[in-house]
Amino acid sequence: MVKRELEGQVALVTGAAYGLGRAISEALAEAGARLVLTDIDDRLADVEIAFRERGHESCAYKLDVRDRANFRAGVACATDTFG
């Protein structure tokens, strides 16, 4: 049985479209976290669809962490989605 240590917690992951960010997202999802997947890469939408198809709670936001206003909007999106 998978241990769901992060059940009910929300994790915002940058760079979630591929590589290390994607791997971290996978691990957090398996631990039960609800995910806010962010990246500037256009593949992000497909990643979110894959997570949802496997039953993980997630939302995606195209986020450039170098842009403060964009980052604030991403956090607001996460708050609006998961409280």
C-alpha positions as CSV (number, residue, x, y, z in Angstrom):
1,M,0.0,0.0,0.0
2,V,1.3,3.5,-0.9
3,K,1.8,5.7,2.2
4,R,-0.1,9.0,1.6
5,E,1.8,11.3,3.9
6,L,0.8,14.5,2.1
7,E,-2.9,13.8,1.8
8,G,-4.8,17.1,1.7
9,Q,-1.7,19.2,1.4
10,V,-1.1,21.5,-1.6
11,A,2.3,21.6,-3.4
12,L,3.2,24.3,-5.9
13,V,5.9,22.8,-8.3
14,T,7.9,25.0,-10.7
15,G,9.3,23.4,-13.8
16,A,6.7,20.7,-13.7
17,A,6.5,20.1,-17.4
18,Y,9.5,17.8,-17.6
19,G,12.8,16.7,-16.0
20,L,13.3,17.1,-12.2
21,G,10.1,19.2,-11.7
22,R,8.1,16.5,-13.4
23,A,9.7,13.8,-11.2
24,I,9.0,15.9,-8.1
25,S,5.4,16.3,-9.1
26,E,5.1,12.6,-9.6
27,A,6.5,11.8,-6.1
28,L,4.3,14.5,-4.5
29,A,1.2,13.2,-6.2
30,E,1.9,9.6,-5.1
31,A,2.3,10.9,-1.6
32,G,-1.3,12.4,-1.8
33,A,-0.5,16.1,-2.4
34,R,-2.8,18.2,-4.5
35,L,-0.7,19.8,-7.1
36,V,-0.3,23.3,-8.6
37,L,1.8,22.5,-11.7
38,T,3.7,25.4,-13.1
39,D,6.1,25.9,-16.0
40,I,6.7,28.2,-18.9
41,D,6.8,25.2,-21.2
42,D,3.8,24.5,-23.4
43,R,3.9,20.8,-22.5
44,L,2.4,21.7,-19.1
45,A,-1.2,21.3,-20.2
46,D,-0.5,17.7,-21.3
47,V,1.2,17.0,-18.0
48,E,-1.8,18.2,-16.1
49,I,-4.2,16.1,-18.2
50,A,-2.0,13.0,-17.4
51,F,-2.1,13.7,-13.7
52,R,-5.9,14.2,-13.7
53,E,-6.4,11.0,-15.7
54,R,-4.6,9.1,-13.0
55,G,-6.9,10.6,-10.4
56,H,-4.6,13.2,-8.9
57,E,-6.0,16.6,-8.0
58,S,-4.1,19.2,-9.9
59,C,-4.3,22.5,-11.7
60,A,-1.8,24.0,-14.1
61,Y,-0.6,27.6,-14.5
62,K,1.9,28.9,-17.1
63,L,4.3,30.6,-14.7
64,D,7.5,32.5,-15.2
65,V,9.1,32.8,-11.8
66,R,11.2,35.8,-13.0
67,D,8.1,37.9,-13.3
68,R,6.7,38.9,-9.8
69,A,3.3,39.8,-11.1
70,N,3.0,36.5,-12.9
71,F,4.2,34.6,-9.9
72,R,1.6,36.3,-7.6
73,A,-1.1,35.5,-10.2
74,G,0.0,31.8,-10.1
75,V,-0.2,31.7,-6.3
76,A,-3.7,33.3,-6.5
77,C,-4.7,30.7,-9.0
78,A,-3.6,28.0,-6.5
79,T,-5.4,29.6,-3.7
80,D,-8.6,30.0,-5.7
81,T,-8.4,26.3,-6.8
82,F,-7.5,24.7,-3.5
83,G,-8.2,27.3,-0.8
